[in-house]
Amino acid sequence: MTARYVLTSTCIQTGTMTLTVSLRQRLLGRERVRFVDEDGEVYEVEVDWKSGVVRGLGPYYAKRRLAVNEAILLHFRGEEVELKAAPRGQARPPEPRPERRENQEEAKPEKRRVRVTPYPKEVLFPHEPKVLEAPGVTEDLRRLGFVLDGGLPWVYKAPLGRRQVVLALLRLGEGEPGLLKPYRQEGSYAVYLAPESQREAVPPGFGYLSPEAVSRLVRLKGRFPLSALDLEDLLKAGRVDLEAVEALEDRLVAELAERGAFAALLLLLAKKPLGEVFLLSELEAEALEEGLIPEVVRKGVELLAQPPFLVLKRLSPGEFLLRQEVEEALSDLEAFAQGLRGRLNRVREGA
């Protein structure tokens, strides 16, 4: 299905597109959508149902130098929406001609209105430097903690206190590899941005980053506490693609699963009376009935016998004493965390 959308001044100024009937039907229930332009560049846009608009198309409008009353053709293809600027001069519908009425004087002919299409800026000012448009992943990188600090190449920086992560980026076909070499030599991450389908075209010796992978990271940020450090871990491996992001997601899910297992162990210990002495092998057998493997139990017991928990006391190898009730221990841990948090705040205020 193809729909036609005519731009307004608000669209141009805010980089938005009103949710028309066609868009509402096709985007129903979605919060983020991939728009792809004529050059294959991807724009991950936000669907703001409350305001009734799609946000994040400003870079495309600027790239095509679109103006008020010009039209965009929207082609809905699966999960993506393809963008194509309509030929200039075809955005407005033809104005109705005056009707003739019987026994009445013919309407006077209207003055012809001639529309003059201006020459492109590059023709009028051939020596003026071309204004480059930032990559479509800029907004997604911003959500991961990066700030655009110039181009070309496109340099993104993520301040992390005493250090920062610096990412130098070129779109595939945008510039020579020599533009990235100085950044790689100084320790920055020098990568090429290209869709997953074109990753094999990336020059050898340089990192690779796909807009699909960055978009996936932003979606993961809604579920996990991701930061620029997580992206740096992927950059160290030389590639940030969907496969690498999926592996990161698996690790995060596993970490949360470990927290869940630790919570299950605490619930198991909470059933024991204060002062009970038990063997680790006995606890492992009880835990198996709850679905906990022995390795998780052993790690948890070792942790609970050390500060700041001190829930258990080791009496001999494989033998432990429940020295504090679990509920009381958690209350003490909460008080400890609050006190430490207050101390950290005072240190920061005095710095």
N, C-alpha and C positions, 0 to 999 in steps of 0.2 A: 504494500500500500504506500502511495506517495501523497503527501499533503503539502500545501503551499502556505508559507507563513510570511506576512508582511511586517517589516520592522517599524517600530515607533521610536520616538525620541527617548522614551524611558528605557526601552530595550537597549539602545546604543549606550546610554549613560551608565546603566547598571549592569550590563552584560547578562541580561536575563531574557527569557522568552515566556510569554504568558501560556499557561496551561489551557490550550484550546480543547475542544471536544475530542479531536483526534489524538492529541497528546495524552489527555486524561484516560482515554480508552486503552491506549497502548502501554502507558506507564503505570497503570493501576497497581497499587501496593508496593511500588519500588521507591527507595529513597536516594539511590545513586544510579546513574545511567551512563553508558559509554556512547559518546557522539564521535563519529569519525568523519573528517572532512575529505575533500577531493584529493589531497596529497597523502592520505592515510594517517594523518596526525590524529591522535586520540585525545579527547577532552572528557575527563571524568566529572560530570556535572551533578549538582544536588537538586533533587526534586523537593521543593518547598511547598507542600500541600496546603499549609496554613495560609501562606501568602498567595498561593495560586500561580507560582512561577517556577521556571527552571533556572538555576544559577550556575555561572561558570563559563559562559560563552563569550565573555568579553575579548579574550585573546583571539578567537576566531573572527569576530567582527572587525577587530583592528587589523588582523592579518589580511583580510579581504577588502579593507577600507570601505566597509558597507555604510550606507547612509539611510536616513529616514525614508520610508516608503519603498525601499528596495526589498526584494523578496528572497526567501530561502526555500529550497525544495527539501522536504524531509522524507526520506525513504526508510521505512521501518523494516529492518532485516533481522529477525530473531531477537536477540538481546540487545542489539546495537541500533543506533539511529544514524543514518548516513546524511551528511550535510552537503548541499550543493547550492552555491549562490546562483540565483537565476540571472540570465543575461540582462545587463543594464537596459533600462527602458521598457521592461516588460513587467514591472512590479505593479503598476496601477492598472485597474481594469479600464477598458475604453469607456469614455463618457458618452451617455446617451445622446443621440441626435434629436433635435426638436421635431416633434410630430406635426404633420400637416393636418389641418382640419378643413372639412368641407365648408364651402361658402364663407371662408375666412381668408384673410390676406395671408400669403405665405410668410412663414417666419423669416426674419432677416438673417442672412448668413452670418455666422459667427466669425470673428477674426481668427485666423489660423495661429495656433500657438506652436512655436518651434522650440523644441528642446535641444539645447546644445550640450553635447557630451564633452566635458573637459578632457584635455590630453592628460595622460598619466604624469604624475609628478616626475618620474624618471626621464620622460621625454623633455619636459620643460626645463628641468634642472639636472642635466646629465652628470654634472660634477659634484652634486650634493651627495654626501654619504647616505647610503640606504639605512633606514631605521629597521633594526632587526627585532623580531618578535620573540619573546621568551618562550621556551618549550611549554607544552601543555601540562607537563608534570610539575610545574612550579608550585601550584597550589597544594598538590599532594605532599610535596617535599616540605612545604611550610608547615603542614599539619604534623610532620614528623620532627619538627624542630629546626629546619634549615631556612636560611634567609638568602635570597638572591643578592649577590654582591658584584654583579657586572658580567659582561660578555663582550666579545667572543674569544675563547670559549666561555660557556656559562658557568660561573663560579658560585657555588652555594656553600655557606658556612653555618655550622651549628656550634655555638659557644657552649662549652662544658666546664665552666669555672677556669681552672688553670690551663686548660687546653681546648682545642676546638677541632672539629672534623671538617675538612675542606674537600669538597667534591667539584672537580672540573669536568664539564660535560659538553659533548658535541652531538648534535643529531647526525645520524648516518647520512653522508653526502653533503654535510654542511661545511666542513672545513678539512684541511689537511691534518694528518696525524701529528705533524710537527708542532701544531698549536698546543697539543696536550703534553708534549714531552717535558717542558720546563716544570709543569706542575707535578708530574710523576717523579722528576728528579728531586724536588724539594719535599717529597713525602706525602703529597696530596693524592687523592684517589682520582685517577684519570680514566674516564669511561666514555663509551659511546652509547647513545640512546637510540634504540631501534625496537620495533615490534618483535614479538616472539617469532613470527614467521620469517624475519630477516636477520636473525642472530648470526647466521653463518657468514654474513657479509661484513661483520665487524673486523677491522684490521687486526692482525695478530699482534700480541703483546699488550693489548689494552683491555681494560675491563668492559663489562657489558651490563647494561641496565635496561629493562623493558618497562614501558608505561603500564602494562598489565600487572607486573609484579609490584610496582609502587602503589598502584590502586588497591591491590590485595592487602598490602601492608597497612594502608589507611583503614580498610575495613576491619582488619585484625585489631587495630588500635581501639576499636569500640568494645572489644572483649578482653584484651590483655593490656597491661601497662607498657606499651612499646615506646621507644625513644630513638633518638639519632644513633645511640650506641648499638641498637639492634641492627639498624641499616649498615653501620660500620662493620659489624661482624660479617655480614654478607659481602660487603665490598672487599674485605680482606681475602675472601675466597676467589675474587675475580669476577663473579657474576651475580647479578640480582635478577633472577628470572622466576617464573612461577614454580618451578621445581624446588628452587632454594627456599622460597617463601613457604611452600607447603611443608618442607622439612622443619623450618623454624616453628611453624604452627604445631607440628607433631611434638616438638620438644616442649613447647609451652603447655600443651595439653597434658603431657607426662608430668611436668612439674606440679600442675594443679592436682593431678591424680595423687601425687606423693603427699600433698597437703591433706587431701581427703583421707588417705590411709593413716596419716598421723592422728587425725581427728578421731578415726575409728579406734585406734589404739588407746587414746585417752578415755574414750567412752568405756572401753573394756576394763581399764584400770579403775575407773570410777565405781565399778560394781564391787570392788574389793574393800573390805573394812580397813580402817587405819591401823597400821602396825602389823599387817599380815606379812609373813615371809613366804616367798614363793620361788620356785625354780624357773629359769628361763625356758627350759624345755616344756614345762607345764603351760606356761603362758603362750608359747608357740602353738601348742596343741589346741588351746582355747581359741586362739586367733584364727586358726585354719577354719573353724566353724563359722567365723565371721567373714571369711573370704580374704584374709590377710596372709601373705606369704611369710615364711620365717625370716627372710632377709630384712623385710620391712620392720618386723617386730624387733630384731636384734639392733638395728640402727636406731629405732625409736627409744628402746630401753637405755642404750648408751647415752643418747641425748638427754633424756629425762633424769639421768643420774648426775648431770653436770650443771653448772650455773648457766643461765639464770633460773633454770627450772627447779632442780634439787628436789624432785618429787620422789625419787628412789634413792636408796643407799645400797651400795654393793657390800655384801657381807663376805662372800667368797666367790671364786669363779663360778658363774652360772646361778648364783643365789642372790636375791634382792629383797629389800625391806621397803614397804610402802610407808615412807616417813611423813607424808603430807597428803591430805585429801586433794583430789584433782581440782575440785571447785575452788578450794582455798588457794591452791597453787596458781590457778589462773587469775584470781583476784590480786594476788601478790605481784604476778607478772604484769598485770594491767597497771598497777600503781607504779611499778618500776619503769614501764614504758612512758607513762605520763610525766614522771619526774625527769627522765632523760630527755624527753621532748622539750620540756620547759627549760632545761639547762642548755640545750642546743639553741633555742630561740634567744636566750640571753647572750650566748657567745656570738651569734650572728649580729645582734643589735649592737654589741660592743666592738665589732670588727670594723 
